């Protein structure tokens, strides 16, 4: 992010928010064929959609009403209702895919150094979004329609990096197969359990940490030493760490199974990562909760539940811009927090190597007083400063959109 003194006089906070994608938007705009009667450009359509997800409007119609009285400095154009909704059919999906790829590529995201020792980590999950009954492609149940968003969430930078949009009854396992990459550890819940999928992940040169169902059938091959730090031993009971043979799977592969109880709930975590400690396996599965928090943010905070289009292509466009907006907001927050911290004396609180646990992003002593119901919140508490987009921060952003992006704006966004 540029220093305020280097910014153009007319640069608003909204301009700064969308800056990472504007070069690509303008390149697409310059290369496309423009119809002689066209009244809505690609650039204007993108600005409208980002504005929609930032502002507290709940529908496309409300957006177009809001735009009528929006400050001119925000730069969102007034358009007819039919013209706006036609944009979801007129502009190709691949252009919006380029925008998501651009913001992921050009931004220097904050990384979590504690995660680096564990490799490249993706949480994979799917979430349902309600659809209209006339959306025949969005099959779910006999009397209801829904859309499923299949999402890859990278733990190393705490950002969404890949997604697929499909019908509500689409297979989560098949979606993961389509997104598989070598060298990635995929963390998933019980909905992905399938012996053939595990074999496909291994064949792709990837890894998995997956919760299994309680009826898993296996033979114990070797009992491993349980490696659990003293500060968390009160949180988990009946902990075992074993190499097991899946007798019901083709070829009877041997994997590692970590079993433990939290309260009355029993967990069976299967993985092919043999070098991790027992606690690191548990920890990786616990971090899977971050993708659930992202789904909640997209649905509730960014009004992602309301669909602006009924076609599969239009819905996919909406999700590309929804995720782009979430990433643009995160990029702006991280840049402002870093700018504010650069003006303050450095805090002398760096832990020594003996105080840390590889893969744990909080101080181990914080877990000593944690309970089973607060464990997830405790291990993720360090993320608030750089990664939590609170409603208070969003209100501040909305109030600053039309104002110059200056030192005052940076200070407000970096401290809220």
C-alpha positions as CSV (number, residue, x, y, z in Angstrom):
1,X,0.0,0.0,0.0
2,X,1.3,3.4,-0.9
3,X,2.0,6.0,1.7
4,X,-0.6,8.8,1.9
5,X,1.8,11.4,0.6
6,X,2.4,9.4,-2.5
7,X,-1.3,9.0,-3.4
8,X,-3.1,11.0,-6.0
9,X,-5.2,13.8,-4.7
10,X,-8.4,12.3,-6.0
11,X,-7.8,8.8,-4.6
12,X,-10.7,7.8,-2.3
13,X,-10.8,4.9,0.1
14,X,-12.9,3.1,-2.4
15,X,-10.3,3.6,-5.1
16,X,-7.7,2.2,-2.7
17,X,-9.9,-0.7,-1.8
18,X,-10.2,-1.9,-5.5
19,X,-6.8,-0.8,-6.6
20,X,-5.3,-4.3,-6.9
21,X,-7.8,-5.4,-9.6
22,X,-8.2,-2.2,-11.6
23,X,-5.2,-2.7,-13.9
24,X,-6.6,-6.1,-14.9
25,X,-10.1,-4.6,-15.2
26,X,-8.8,-1.8,-17.5
27,X,-6.8,-4.3,-19.6
28,X,-9.9,-6.4,-20.1
29,X,-11.9,-3.3,-20.9
30,X,-9.4,-2.2,-23.5
31,X,-9.2,-5.5,-25.3
32,X,-12.9,-6.4,-25.5
33,X,-15.4,-5.6,-28.3
34,X,-17.9,-2.9,-27.2
35,X,-21.4,-2.9,-28.6
36,X,-22.3,0.5,-30.1
37,X,-25.4,0.7,-27.9
38,X,-23.7,-0.5,-24.7
39,X,-24.5,1.6,-21.6
40,X,-22.7,-0.4,-18.9
41,X,-19.0,-1.1,-19.2
42,X,-17.2,-4.0,-17.6
43,X,-15.3,-1.6,-15.3
44,X,-18.5,0.0,-14.1
45,X,-20.1,-3.4,-13.5
46,X,-17.2,-4.5,-11.4
47,X,-17.3,-1.3,-9.3
48,X,-21.0,-1.7,-8.7
49,X,-20.6,-5.3,-7.5
50,X,-17.7,-4.5,-5.1
51,X,-19.8,-1.5,-3.8
52,X,-22.7,-3.9,-3.4
53,X,-20.8,-6.3,-1.2
54,X,-19.2,-3.5,0.9
55,X,-22.4,-1.5,1.6
56,X,-25.3,-2.8,3.7
57,X,-27.7,-3.3,0.9
58,X,-29.6,-6.6,0.6
59,X,-30.6,-6.8,-3.1
60,X,-29.8,-5.6,-6.5
61,X,-32.7,-3.3,-6.5
62,X,-31.6,-1.7,-3.2
63,X,-28.1,-1.3,-4.7
64,X,-29.5,0.6,-7.7
65,X,-31.5,2.8,-5.4
66,X,-28.5,3.4,-3.1
67,X,-26.4,4.4,-6.2
68,X,-28.8,7.2,-7.0
69,X,-27.7,9.1,-3.9
70,X,-24.2,7.8,-3.5
71,X,-21.4,10.4,-3.4
72,X,-19.9,11.1,-6.8
73,X,-16.4,10.5,-5.5
74,X,-17.2,6.8,-5.1
75,X,-17.4,6.5,-8.8
76,X,-20.4,4.1,-9.1
77,X,-22.6,4.7,-12.1
78,X,-26.3,5.0,-12.2
79,X,-27.8,2.3,-14.4
80,X,-31.2,0.9,-15.4
81,X,-32.3,-2.2,-13.6
82,X,-32.4,-4.4,-16.7
83,X,-29.0,-3.2,-17.8
84,X,-27.4,-4.1,-14.5
85,X,-28.9,-7.6,-14.3
86,X,-28.0,-8.2,-17.9
87,X,-24.4,-7.9,-17.0
88,X,-24.4,-11.3,-15.4
89,X,-25.3,-12.8,-18.8
90,X,-23.2,-10.5,-21.0
91,X,-19.8,-10.6,-19.4
92,X,-17.9,-14.0,-19.5
93,X,-17.1,-15.8,-16.2
94,X,-13.4,-16.1,-17.1
95,X,-12.9,-12.3,-16.7
96,X,-14.0,-12.5,-13.1
97,X,-11.9,-15.6,-12.6
98,X,-8.9,-13.4,-13.8
99,X,-9.8,-10.8,-11.2
100,X,-9.7,-13.3,-8.3
101,X,-6.4,-14.6,-9.6
102,X,-5.0,-11.1,-9.8
103,X,-5.8,-10.1,-6.3
104,X,-4.4,-13.4,-5.0
105,X,-1.2,-12.9,-7.0
106,X,-0.4,-9.2,-6.6
107,X,-1.0,-8.8,-2.9
108,X,1.7,-9.5,-0.3
109,X,-0.5,-11.3,2.2
110,X,0.4,-11.6,5.8
111,X,1.7,-15.1,6.5
112,X,1.5,-17.1,9.7
113,X,5.1,-18.3,10.3
114,X,4.0,-20.9,12.8
115,X,2.2,-22.7,10.0
116,X,5.2,-22.9,7.7
117,X,6.7,-25.8,9.6
118,X,3.6,-27.8,8.8
119,X,3.7,-27.3,5.0
120,X,1.0,-25.9,2.7
121,X,-2.4,-26.4,4.3
122,X,-5.8,-26.1,2.7
123,X,-9.1,-26.6,4.6
124,X,-11.7,-27.9,2.1
125,X,-15.5,-27.7,2.8
126,X,-18.8,-27.0,1.1
127,X,-21.7,-24.8,2.2
128,X,-25.3,-24.5,0.9
129,X,-26.8,-21.2,-0.3
130,X,-30.6,-21.1,-0.9
131,X,-31.8,-20.9,-4.5
132,X,-35.1,-20.1,-6.2
133,X,-37.3,-23.0,-7.3
134,X,-37.1,-21.8,-10.9
135,X,-33.3,-22.5,-10.9
136,X,-33.6,-26.0,-12.4
137,X,-29.8,-26.5,-12.5
138,X,-29.5,-26.0,-8.7
139,X,-30.9,-29.4,-7.7
140,X,-30.9,-30.2,-4.0
141,X,-34.0,-31.9,-2.7
142,X,-37.3,-32.9,-4.4
143,X,-39.1,-29.7,-3.1
144,X,-36.2,-27.3,-2.7
145,X,-33.3,-25.9,-4.7
146,X,-29.9,-24.9,-3.4
147,X,-26.4,-24.0,-4.5
148,X,-23.2,-25.5,-3.0
149,X,-20.0,-23.4,-2.7
150,X,-17.0,-25.8,-2.6
151,X,-14.1,-23.8,-1.1
152,X,-10.4,-24.2,-0.5
153,X,-9.2,-22.1,2.4
154,X,-5.4,-21.7,2.8
155,X,-4.4,-21.7,6.5
156,X,-0.9,-20.3,5.8
157,X,-2.3,-17.0,4.8
158,X,-5.9,-17.4,6.1
159,X,-7.5,-16.7,2.7
160,X,-9.8,-18.4,0.2
161,X,-7.8,-19.5,-2.8
162,X,-10.0,-21.7,-4.9
163,X,-13.7,-22.5,-5.3
164,X,-16.4,-24.3,-7.4
165,X,-20.1,-23.5,-7.6
166,X,-22.5,-26.3,-8.3
167,X,-25.9,-27.7,-7.5
168,X,-26.8,-28.3,-3.8
169,X,-26.7,-32.1,-4.3
170,X,-23.2,-32.0,-5.9
171,X,-20.5,-34.2,-4.5
172,X,-18.0,-32.7,-2.2
173,X,-15.6,-35.5,-2.9
174,X,-15.7,-34.9,-6.6
175,X,-15.2,-31.2,-6.0
176,X,-12.0,-32.0,-4.1
177,X,-10.8,-34.2,-6.8
178,X,-11.1,-31.3,-9.3
179,X,-9.1,-29.0,-7.0
180,X,-6.3,-31.4,-6.0
181,X,-2.8,-30.1,-6.1
182,X,0.5,-31.9,-5.3
183,X,2.2,-31.0,-2.1
184,X,-0.9,-29.7,-0.3
185,X,-2.3,-31.1,2.9
186,X,-6.1,-31.1,2.7
187,X,-8.0,-30.9,6.0
188,X,-11.6,-32.1,5.8
189,X,-14.6,-33.2,7.9
190,X,-16.5,-36.5,7.7
191,X,-18.5,-35.5,4.6
192,X,-15.4,-36.3,2.5
193,X,-14.8,-39.8,3.9
194,X,-14.2,-42.2,0.9
195,X,-11.5,-44.7,0.7
196,X,-11.0,-44.1,-3.0
197,X,-10.7,-40.4,-2.4
198,X,-7.9,-41.0,0.1
199,X,-6.1,-43.1,-2.6
200,X,-6.7,-40.3,-5.1
201,X,-5.2,-37.7,-2.8
202,X,-2.1,-39.9,-2.2
203,X,-1.8,-40.6,-6.0
204,X,-1.8,-36.9,-6.7
205,X,1.2,-36.3,-4.4
206,X,-1.0,-34.6,-1.8
207,X,-1.8,-35.3,1.9
208,X,-4.9,-35.4,4.0
209,X,-6.0,-34.8,7.6
210,X,-9.6,-36.1,7.7
211,X,-12.1,-36.9,10.4
212,X,-13.5,-40.4,10.0
213,X,-16.9,-41.8,10.9
214,X,-17.2,-43.7,14.1
215,X,-17.9,-47.0,12.3
216,X,-14.4,-47.1,10.7
217,X,-13.1,-50.7,10.4
218,X,-9.4,-51.1,10.8
219,X,-6.6,-53.3,12.2
220,X,-3.9,-51.8,14.4
221,X,-0.5,-52.2,12.8
222,X,1.6,-50.2,15.2
223,X,1.0,-48.2,18.4
224,X,2.8,-44.8,18.3
225,X,3.9,-42.6,21.1
226,X,1.4,-40.0,22.0
227,X,3.0,-36.6,21.8
228,X,0.8,-34.1,23.7
229,X,2.2,-31.0,25.4
230,X,1.5,-30.8,29.1
231,X,-0.5,-27.6,28.8
232,X,-3.2,-29.2,26.7
233,X,-3.4,-32.6,28.3
234,X,-6.4,-31.6,30.4
235,X,-8.4,-30.8,27.2
236,X,-8.2,-34.3,25.6
237,X,-9.0,-37.8,27.0
238,X,-8.5,-41.3,25.7
239,X,-5.8,-40.1,23.3
240,X,-4.3,-42.8,21.0
241,X,-1.9,-42.6,18.1
242,X,-1.6,-45.6,15.8
243,X,-0.7,-46.9,12.4
244,X,-3.7,-48.7,11.1
245,X,-4.7,-50.9,8.1
246,X,-8.0,-50.1,6.5
247,X,-9.2,-53.6,5.9
248,X,-12.3,-52.5,3.9
249,X,-10.3,-50.4,1.4
250,X,-8.8,-51.6,-1.9
251,X,-5.2,-52.6,-1.3
252,X,-5.7,-52.3,2.4
253,X,-3.5,-49.2,2.8
254,X,-1.8,-48.2,6.0
255,X,-2.4,-44.7,7.4
256,X,-2.1,-43.0,10.7
257,X,-5.1,-42.7,13.1
258,X,-5.2,-40.3,16.0
259,X,-8.2,-40.8,18.3
260,X,-9.2,-38.6,21.2
261,X,-12.2,-37.4,23.1
262,X,-13.3,-33.8,23.8
263,X,-16.0,-34.0,26.5
264,X,-18.4,-36.7,25.3
265,X,-17.5,-36.3,21.6
266,X,-15.0,-38.8,20.1
267,X,-12.8,-37.9,17.2
268,X,-11.0,-40.2,14.7
269,X,-8.5,-38.3,12.6
270,X,-6.9,-40.2,9.7
271,X,-3.8,-38.8,8.0
272,X,-0.9,-39.8,5.8
273,X,1.4,-37.3,7.5
274,X,3.5,-39.6,9.7
275,X,6.1,-36.9,10.7
276,X,3.6,-34.7,12.6
277,X,3.2,-35.0,16.4
278,X,-0.1,-36.2,17.9
279,X,-0.9,-32.6,18.9
280,X,-0.1,-31.2,15.5
281,X,-2.6,-33.6,13.9
282,X,-5.3,-32.5,16.4
283,X,-4.3,-28.9,15.9
284,X,-4.7,-29.1,12.1
285,X,-8.2,-30.5,12.4
286,X,-9.0,-27.8,14.9
287,X,-7.9,-25.1,12.5
288,X,-10.5,-26.4,10.0
289,X,-13.0,-24.2,11.9
290,X,-11.6,-21.1,10.2
291,X,-13.4,-22.1,6.9
292,X,-16.7,-22.3,8.8
293,X,-16.1,-18.7,10.0
294,X,-15.4,-17.6,6.4
295,X,-18.7,-19.1,5.2
296,X,-20.5,-17.2,8.0
297,X,-18.8,-14.0,7.0
298,X,-19.7,-14.4,3.3
299,X,-23.3,-15.3,4.1
300,X,-24.2,-12.9,6.9
301,X,-21.8,-10.0,6.8
302,X,-21.3,-9.6,3.0
303,X,-25.0,-10.5,2.2
304,X,-23.9,-13.5,0.1
305,X,-27.1,-15.3,0.8
306,X,-29.1,-13.1,-1.7
307,X,-28.5,-14.2,-5.3
308,X,-28.3,-11.5,-8.0
309,X,-28.7,-14.0,-10.9
310,X,-30.5,-17.3,-11.5
311,X,-28.1,-18.7,-14.1
312,X,-25.1,-20.9,-13.1
313,X,-22.8,-18.5,-14.9
314,X,-24.3,-15.4,-13.2
315,X,-24.1,-17.0,-9.7
316,X,-20.5,-18.0,-10.4
317,X,-19.8,-14.3,-11.3
318,X,-21.4,-13.2,-8.1
319,X,-19.2,-15.6,-6.0
320,X,-16.0,-14.5,-7.8
321,X,-16.8,-10.8,-6.9
322,X,-17.9,-11.8,-3.4
323,X,-14.6,-13.5,-2.7
324,X,-12.7,-10.7,-4.4
325,X,-14.4,-8.2,-2.2
326,X,-13.6,-10.2,1.0
327,X,-9.9,-10.4,-0.1
328,X,-9.8,-6.7,-1.0
329,X,-11.1,-5.8,2.4
330,X,-8.6,-8.1,4.1
331,X,-5.7,-6.6,2.1
332,X,-6.8,-3.1,3.0
333,X,-7.1,-3.9,6.7
334,X,-3.7,-5.7,6.8
335,X,-2.0,-2.8,5.0
336,X,-3.5,-0.2,7.4
337,X,-2.7,-2.2,10.5
338,X,0.9,-2.6,9.3
339,X,1.1,1.1,8.5
340,X,-0.1,2.0,12.0
341,X,2.2,-0.5,13.7
342,X,5.1,1.0,11.8
343,X,4.6,4.3,13.6
344,X,4.5,2.7,17.1
345,X,7.4,1.4,19.2
346,X,7.9,-2.4,18.6
347,X,6.5,-4.6,21.3
348,X,9.2,-6.6,23.1
349,X,7.2,-9.8,23.4
350,X,8.9,-12.2,21.0
351,X,8.7,-15.7,22.5
352,X,11.8,-17.8,22.8
353,X,12.0,-21.2,20.9
354,X,11.4,-23.0,24.2
355,X,8.1,-21.1,24.7
356,X,6.6,-22.2,21.3
357,X,5.0,-25.4,19.9
358,X,5.4,-25.9,16.2
359,X,2.2,-25.2,14.5
360,X,0.5,-23.4,17.4
361,X,-0.1,-19.7,16.7
362,X,-0.7,-18.6,20.3
363,X,1.5,-18.9,23.4
364,X,1.1,-22.4,24.9
365,X,0.4,-21.0,28.3
366,X,-2.9,-19.6,27.0
367,X,-4.1,-23.1,26.6
368,X,-3.5,-24.0,30.2
369,X,-6.7,-22.2,31.3
370,X,-8.7,-23.2,28.2
371,X,-11.6,-25.6,28.3
372,X,-13.0,-27.9,25.6
373,X,-15.7,-25.3,24.6
374,X,-13.1,-22.5,24.3
375,X,-10.3,-24.4,22.7
376,X,-11.1,-23.4,19.1
377,X,-11.5,-19.7,20.0
378,X,-8.2,-19.8,22.0
379,X,-6.0,-21.3,19.3
380,X,-7.4,-18.7,16.8
381,X,-7.3,-15.7,19.1
382,X,-4.0,-14.3,17.5
383,X,-5.8,-13.9,14.2
384,X,-8.0,-11.0,15.3
385,X,-5.4,-8.3,14.7
386,X,-4.7,-8.9,11.1
387,X,-7.4,-11.3,9.8
388,X,-10.7,-10.5,11.6
389,X,-13.0,-8.2,9.6
390,X,-15.4,-7.0,12.3
391,X,-18.7,-5.2,11.8
392,X,-17.1,-2.2,13.4
393,X,-14.3,-2.2,10.9
394,X,-16.8,-2.5,8.0
395,X,-18.8,0.4,9.3
396,X,-15.7,2.5,9.4
397,X,-14.8,1.4,5.8
398,X,-18.3,2.3,4.6
399,X,-18.1,5.7,6.2
400,X,-14.7,6.4,4.5
401,X,-15.5,5.1,1.0
402,X,-16.1,8.5,-0.5
403,X,-13.4,10.3,1.5
404,X,-9.7,10.8,0.5
405,X,-7.5,7.9,1.5
406,X,-5.2,9.8,3.7
407,X,-3.3,9.4,7.0
408,X,-6.5,9.9,8.9
409,X,-8.3,7.1,7.0
410,X,-5.3,4.8,7.4
411,X,-5.3,5.5,11.1
412,X,-9.0,4.8,11.5
413,X,-8.8,1.6,9.5
414,X,-5.6,0.4,11.2
415,X,-6.9,0.9,14.8
416,X,-10.6,-0.2,14.5
